[in-house]
């Protein structure tokens, strides 16, 4: 058994813009009737928006149920399947970095909000949030939209949320 989760991460949100971006995204989700405006309970200490009438429209398999949607604000290393292998992938040449260097960079980014990785293949250095991860294992950001125990989110919905935010988004998912 276990609990499944999916998080859509805004990888471009600046800390000072999170409140405005979260409000814009929640407003859109409410207007589209994906969630209700009320937060009636908490999950893992986070207020949860209850699914609305159109919730099933954002799922690949409608009618599977869900625990709702929580908005996570603040610097966070969002994680996916921790049991899977997955190294950071260079945004310039798509070569994987050493997993250990990626984990060290995650720790630094989580503590300071800043970390860079140098690609061993092309030699370029880029800020950690620019890197993707094999198996969508991690994403770094200041704003995330977390869904628990729901069918897989439609890629079109993930892309639409990115357009509402005006930023790049990445989805991580996994199981506890």
Secondary structure, 3 states (H helix, E strand, C coil): CCCEEEEEEECCCCHHHHHHHHHHHHHHHHHCCCEEEEEEEEECCEEEEEECCCHHHHECCCCCCCCCEEEEEEEEEEECCCCCCCCEECCCCCCECCHHHHHHHHHHHHHHCCCEEECCCCCCEEEHHHCEEHHHCEEEEEEEEEEECCCCECHHHHHHHHHHHCCCEEEEEEEC
